[in-house]
């Protein structure tokens, strides 16, 4: 049976709600003859996840008992087309009803048709009083506690997809030369003030369509992630550890910035392969080590590092706008578990920094428990860790700075300590 975009979007949504990442779920989709169908699956699934609380409440209003997960996901796909996408109503209804067969739930055809048509008739009444906050209540409460008056904007901006941002490989060409090449090829771009290697595309495209990507002139990397190289500030001749390196964007950026010796470490050997592929494309070299950064006795040669970048495992709440599955994959119990990992990594890596050297701690989290609330007490327990000031962007947050998600930037946190 031919693959159906709406059926595959429903499968992806159901998979996320059962604990699987959206990327993994989309990777499991069968091939489509037309690449536009594959892209439509992502658009549909992402739109559903960004509105799941309201969609779930809406479905429950119209059914006597909750349908099985695949049917609920398909209803959400149909309702999303009627509520927020440009699909014509008649096409949205008929195509979603038809998707019951390739989805393997043909007996739900009548239910799906009835629910979608009822929504068309009673839209105004059914929409009244739906949840206004799209995030799970526990996460919304945590953001309110940490961001105060800014919380509403943080949550609303986390629902808006971020732009496609490029990093220019300064070893190959200047940012202006890259911008000129992209413009000539029909891609509208703009330079991002305050980030010397960043270009923002007006319209996201398939990365393979970018001139110079295959040759290693360009990489895709969010603006906030590009801050890492500025905060660590690599200098020629230094020995640097990127402690949680995969997928390799920050490792590559450090090597593009200076003639340094980098050890790229990651606990996942499969993900470390991606680091190697990234470096090969860019014409860069690093020492790749598959090991646990928290157990240096198994991999460290005893020679201190001039600088360590610890982009720590975290909740990912700062990049929800790019990964709308995150709110539905995280649980409140994840935060203390992640904090334990983050402290363990800090404790294990700090002794590896030479006197006068530095350690940069970063997360793509917007939650204080993983950021200022963690590194503040940690630094007080380590008198030889002196906060290293930096600024001109973001907001002060304990011994570091945080970046609010929205516009050109994902949510991020950085702090640096000098020994």
N, C-alpha and C positions, 0 to 999 in steps of 0.2 A: 504494500500500500504506500502511495506517495506521501512523503512527509508533509505535515500540515503545520503552518506557523503558529496558529492559535493553540492547537493541541500541544505543541512542544513548549510554548510559553506556559501553559497550564502545568505541564510536567515539571518545568523548572521552578515555578512558584511552589508547587507542592513539595518538591525536594528541599527547597530552602526552609520551608516551614517545618520540615522534619529533621533539620539540622545540617543540611549539605550546603556548601557555599554556592553562590550563583555561578561563579566561574566554572566550577566543577560540573554543575548541572547543565550549563550551556555547552560545555565541551562534550557532554554525552549525547547531544542532539545528533540525529542523523544528518547526512549532507543534504544540502538543497541545491538544485541545479542553478537557481538564481540567488546570488549573494544578497540581494535585497531582502529575500525571505529570512535569511539568517539574521540580518540586522534587525528585521521587524520582530523576531522572537525576543531579542535583547531589549528592544524598546518596550514591548508589551510587558515582559516580566519585570523590568525595572519600574515601569509606571505602576504596576500592581503593588509592588513592594513598598513604593513610596506612599501608597495610600491604603495599605492593608487594614489599618484599624477602622477606617471609615467603611471600606468595602465589606469587611467582615460583619460590622454592625448592620450594614444595609442588607446583606444576604439574610442575616438572622431575623430581620424584620419581615422578610417575605417568605420564609419557610417555616413549617411547623416543627421540623426537627433538622438539625444540621446534616447536610449531605456528606457523603464520603469526601475525603480530602481532594481527590482529583476533580470531582464535580464542583466543589466550592472554588477551587482554583480556576476552573473554566468559567464559572459564573463571574468571578472577579475580572477575568480577562475580557469577557463581554461587556460588563458594566464599565470598565475602564475606557473602552472604546466609545461608549455612549457618553461618558462623563467628561473625558479630558483629552481624547485624541481626535484627529481630523477625519476619522473613518465615517463615511455616510451611515446613518442609523440603520437603514435597511440592509446594507452590506454587513454591518457589525453583527446584527442579529442573525441573519441567515448563515453567515460564515461560521459564527460561533456555534450555532446549533449543529451545523454539518460537522464540526470538529469533534462531536461526541463519538463518532465512529472511529476515526484514527486514534483517538485517545483511549479507546477500549471501553467506553461507557455508553453504548448506544441506547440503553434503556433510559438514560437521563435526557434524551432528546426533548421529550415533552416538557419536563421540568425546566430545562434551560430556556426553551422557547417561551414558556409561560412567565418566568421570572423577568426576562429581558423585556418582554412586551408590557408587563405590568409596570416596570420601571419607566418605560416611555410614557405610559398613561398617567402615572401618579408621581412623577418625578419630584415636584415641589414638596408634596407632603412627606414623601419618603426621605428626602434630604434633610428635613428639619431635625435639628438636635443631634446630628452625627458628631462624633469626636472631632474637636478642632485641632488637637495636637496629634501629629502623625506618628510620633515615637511611642514606644511602650512606656507606660506610666513611671516605672522605676527609673528609666533613663532620663525622661523629661524632668523628674524630680531632682536627679543628680545634677543635671545641667543648670536648673534654676538655683540650686544651692551654690554652685561654683561660679556662675556668671551673673547672678543678680539681675540688674536692669537690662543686661545684654542678652539674657537667656532666650527671649522670644525671637530675637534676630538670629541667634546662633542656631536655633532649631529650624527656623524657616529657611535660612540659607543652606542648611545641611540637606534640604530637600531639593535644591536647585542644582542640576548637574554642572560640574566645573568645566572650564575651557580646556582645550588641548594646548599644552605648553611644551615648548621644545627647549632643549639645552644644546647650544652650539659647541662643538668640539674645537676649542680655540687652538689646538695643535694643528688643525687642518685648515681653518679659515676664520676670519673675523665675523663678529655678529652681523655687521653691516653687509658683508659679502654674502652671508647666508640669507639675510633678509632680501637682498637684491635678487638672488637666485630663485627664492621662493616666489617673489612677486612676479618675476618674469614667467614663471611656470603657472601663474594664475592663482596663487594662494595669497590672500590678504593677511598680512602679519603686522604686529606692532612690538616694539621693544618694551620690556618691562623695566621701569625705572627702579634703580636700587639693586638690580640683579644683573651683573655684567654679561652673563651668558644666556639669558632667557629671552625667548620670542614666543608670543601668544598668537595662535592662529584664530582668525575670525570664525572659521568654520572647520570643525573636526573632520579629518579625512582618514582613510586607510593609511597606516604608516608606510606601507609599501609604495604608496603613490608619491611620497615625498622625495624630491630630487636630493640626492646625496645621502639618504638614509642608509642604503645598502653599502655605500662607500665609507660609512663611519663619520660623516660630517655632522650628523644630528642624532639626538636621542630624545625620547619623550620622557619628561620628568616635570612634575608639578613644581611651581615656584617655591612653595614652602620647603620642599625637599632639597631644592637647590641651595637653600640657606646653609646647609650642613658644611659645604666647602668654605663658605665665608667665616663661619664660627670656628671651625677647626684651623683654618688658615695654614695649609701645608707649606713648608719651605723646602727648597732644594736640599737633597741629601738626607732628609729625615726618614726615620724608620717608623712606619705607621701601621696600626692594627685597625681594620674595620671588623668589629667583633660579631656583628649579625648582618652579614654582607648581602645576602640574596634579596632582590634579584640582581643587584650589582650597580645600580645607578649612582650611588654615592661613591662606591669604590672607583668607578670610572671617572667621576668628576674630580676626585682628588688627584688622580693620575694625569688628567688633562690640565690641571692647575700647576703642577710642579713636578720636578724630577725626584720622585720619592720612591722608597721601597715599601710596598704595601703587602701586608698579609691579609687576605680576605678569608674570613672564617665564617662557617655556618654549620649548624648542627645537622642540617638536612642535605645529604650528598646530592640528591636530585635537584634541589634548588640551587646548589652550588654550581651544578653544570650550567645553569642559566647565566651565572656570573661569568663563567669562562666564555660562553657564547657571546655575551655582551662585549667583553674585553676584546675578543677576536675581531668582532665587527669593527671596533673602534681603533684597532691596531695598538692595543695597550697590553701590558703584562703585569701580573701580580702573582704572588704565591697563594695558591688556593688550598685551604685546609678544611676538611670535613670533621668537625669536632665540636664539643660543648664548650662554649666560651666560659662557662662557670666552673670548668674543671681544667685549669691551665696546666696542671701537672701532667696531663696526658698529651699535650701538644707544644707547650712553650719551651723554647731552647735556653731560657735563662737570661737572654739579653734584653734589657728594658727597652720599651718603646718611647720614642719622643712624643707621640700623640696616639690616643685611642679614641675611635668613634664608636660609641655604643648606641646604636639605633635600636632600642630595646623592644622586645615583644610586648605588645600592648593591646588594648581593646579595639584600636582602630577607629575610635569614635570621631576623630578629626577628618576622616576620609569617607564618611557616610555618603556624602554627595556623589562620590564615584562608585560606592559599593552599597547600594540600598538594602542589601541582605544583612548587613552588620547588625542593625537593631534587632533583627529576629533570630540571630545566631548567638548573641551575647545574653548572659544571665547575670544578675547581681552578684552571685557567688564567684564570677570570673574575676572581679576586681581584686579581692584580697589574694587570690591565687596568682594573678599576674604581678601584683606588688611584691609578693615573695620572690618570684623569679627575677624581677627587676633589682631588688636589693641584693640577691645572691650574685647576680652578674656584676653589680657595682663593687661588692666586697671582693670578688675574685679577681677583677681586672685592675683595681686601683694599685695593688702592689706591683703590677707590671709596668707602671709609668715611672720613668726615671725622674730624679729630683730636677725640678725646673720644667718638667714636661707637663702635658695637659690631657685631660679626658673630657670629651664632649658627650653629654647624655641627651638623647633626643627620643621623642615619641610622636606618633601621629595620633595622639589622644588629646581630647579637650577636657579630660577629667582630672581634677586636682589630686586625687588619690594616687595617680600614676605619675604626677609631675611635681609641682612645688611641694605638695604634701608628702612626697616621698624623698626627694633629694634634699629638702631643707633639714629634716631630722638626720638624714644620712651624713650630710656635711658637718653637722654639729658633733657627730660621733667620730669624725675623722679630722682632728685639728690641723693636719697637714694638707687638707683640701681647701684651698682658697678660691672662692668664687672669682671668676675672671669676667670683668664687665664687658658687655657689648650692647649695642642698641641701635637706635635709629629706625626701628621697625617693631611691630608687635606691641605687646603690653607687658609691663613688669609683672612677674609672678614668682614670688620667693626669690631664690638666687638665680633665676633665669628669666626667660621671656616666653610668652605664649602668643600664638597667632590665631585669631578668630577666623573660622571658616567663612568663606563668602568671596564673591568677586573672583580675583585671580588666584586666591590662596586657599589651600586646604588648611584645616586646623592642625596646629603643630605646637610642640614645646621644645625649647633648647635651653640647656645650661652648660657651662664650662667651668672646670676646676683646674687650677694649677697646683702642682706639688712643690 
